[in-house]
Amino acid sequence: MEIRELKTKDIKTIAKMLGKINKDSVENLMKLIRQAKLKKSNDSMEIGFTLFQILAADLTDDIFVWFADLAGKTVEELDEMPIDTPKLIVTTLMERGNFGDFLASASKQAETPTA
């Protein structure tokens, strides 16, 4: 399965998700973003899976819509894929190496009030 590269629209997608999560999850996510910027790439898998756990607690449906988009599938098609598909998507994103910067951009946009 091919996972597309992250695009600017993904920042908006994640920013919208971040606006929906509870305060404790936001605090955990901010810690995670700081860790992602400080740690070496061999820690990226742990960071990616921690992110997935934080977001999945509040946003399972939103995440699966986004994952389906990343994989070029419908949500229904993603639902029928092997159980390790979400892990594969997260792993692929983390291996690309720019996920910490992506998260930082999305979190900044989520914090910025809209007019």
N, C-alpha and C positions, 0 to 999 in steps of 0.2 A: 504494500500500500504506500502510495506517495503522499507525503504531507507537504503542503505548499509552504513557501517562505512566509514569514510574518510580514504584514503590510500595515500601513497607517490605520486602516479601518479596524485592525485588531486592537490598537490602543484604545479606540473609542469603545469597542466591545467590552474590553476588560474594565475600562473606567466606569462604564454603566454597571457592570457586575459589582465593582467595589462599592458603588453607591448604595447597593442593596444589602451589604453584609453588616452584621452586628458589630458593636464597638470593640468587643474582645477580639473578634476576628481581624478587624482593621489593625489593632495593635500588634497582633501576631504577624500579620502580613508586613507591616512596616519593619519589624525585627528581621523578617525573612529577606526583605529587600536590602537592608543594610548588610546582612550576611552574604547575600549574593554578590554584592559589590566588593566585599573584602576577601572572600574565599577564592581559592584556586579552582580551576575548571573541574578537577577530579571530585569536588564536592557538589557539582551542579545537579547530579541525579537526586541526591538527598534534598536539595533545595526545591527542585521541581516537584518531587512527590509531596513534600511538606506543603507547598503552594496548593497542589491539587486537593489535599486534605482540608486545608483552611477554606478554600472556595467551595468545595463539595458539601461542606456542612450546611451551607445556606443556599447554594446555587446549583444543585445537581442538574436541573433541566437546562439552565443557561449554559453551563459548561458543555453539556452534550450537544447543544445547538452549535456552539462554537467549534467543538471538536469535529462535528460533521462537516462544517464549512471548511475547516483546515484539511480534512481528508477528501473533500470533493464529493461528499455523500449526502444523502438526506438523513435526517434523524432516524427514520425507520430503518434505513440501510445500516447505519451505525449500530443500532440496537441489535441487529442480527449478526454482527461481526463477532469474531472470537473474543472471549472475556479479557484477554490481555491487550486489546486494541487501545483503550485509554492510556495504559502504561506505555505502549509503543509511541503514541502521539506525544506524551510528555517527554519521553526519552529522546525522541527526535528533536523536539524543540530545545531541550537542554543541551544536546550535543552540538548545536549550531553556535553556541557560545555568546550570543548577544541577548540572552533572555533577561539578565539582571537589568540591563539598560532599558529594555522593553518594559519591564515591570515598573521601573522608576518613572518612566514617561507616563504610563497609564495611571499610576498612583497620583502623580502631580495633576494630571487632568481631572481625576476624580475629586481632588481636593479643591479645584478651582470652581468657584460658584459661577453658574451660567446666568446671563442677563435675561 
